[in-house]
Amino acid sequence: MRRFTSFLLGLFTGAVLGSALGLLLTPESGSDFRNRVQGFLTKLKTEVQQAMTERRAELETELENLRNPTQPPQA
């Protein structure tokens, strides 16, 4: 348990230091950087929602096929 706690502490410390250095050393102004990060996060959110919707549809189709085994599986 001690090794795991040390690992998590090191991971957290590295993430905080890496983020701080990234923000301090960026060549862009603060507002430009925030806009770029916000755009990236918006795009990421949209992509995750789209992937979630597609996967949900696949799982619902698979569940329906399992509930009605007389129907041939859809490809």
C-alpha positions in Angstrom: 0.0 0.0 0.0 2.9 2.3 0.7 4.3 1.9 -2.8 0.9 2.7 -4.3 0.5 5.8 -2.2 4.0 7.0 -3.1 3.2 6.3 -6.8 0.0 8.4 -6.6 1.8 11.2 -4.8 4.5 11.2 -7.4 2.0 11.2 -10.2 0.0 14.1 -8.7 3.2 16.1 -8.1 4.4 15.5 -11.6 1.0 16.5 -13.1 0.9 19.7 -11.0 4.5 20.7 -11.8 4.1 19.8 -15.5 0.9 21.9 -15.8 2.5 24.9 -14.0 5.6 24.8 -16.3 3.4 24.4 -19.3 1.5 27.5 -18.4 4.6 29.5 -17.5 6.6 28.6 -20.6 3.8 28.9 -23.2 4.7 31.4 -26.0 1.1 32.7 -26.2 -0.7 35.3 -24.2 -3.0 34.1 -21.4 -6.3 34.8 -23.3 -5.0 33.2 -26.5 -4.0 30.1 -24.5 -7.3 29.9 -22.6 -9.2 30.2 -25.9 -7.1 27.4 -27.5 -7.6 25.2 -24.4 -11.3 25.9 -24.3 -11.6 25.1 -28.0 -9.7 21.8 -27.5 -11.9 20.9 -24.6 -15.1 21.7 -26.5 -14.0 19.6 -29.4 -13.0 16.7 -27.1 -16.4 16.9 -25.3 -18.2 16.7 -28.7 -16.1 13.8 -29.9 -16.7 11.9 -26.6 -20.4 12.5 -26.8 -20.5 11.3 -30.4 -18.6 8.2 -29.6 -20.8 7.5 -26.6 -23.9 7.9 -28.7 -22.5 5.5 -31.4 -21.5 2.9 -28.8 -24.8 3.1 -27.0 -26.6 2.4 -30.3 -24.3 -0.6 -31.0 -25.0 -1.9 -27.5 -28.7 -1.4 -27.8 -28.7 -3.3 -31.1 -26.7 -6.1 -29.5 -29.0 -6.3 -26.5 -32.0 -6.5 -28.8 -30.4 -9.3 -30.7 -29.7 -11.1 -27.4 -33.3 -10.6 -26.2 -34.7 -11.9 -29.6 -32.4 -14.8 -30.6 -34.8 -15.9 -33.4 -33.8 -13.0 -35.5 -30.5 -13.3 -37.4 -27.7 -11.1 -36.1 -27.3 -7.8 -37.9 -23.9 -6.9 -39.3 
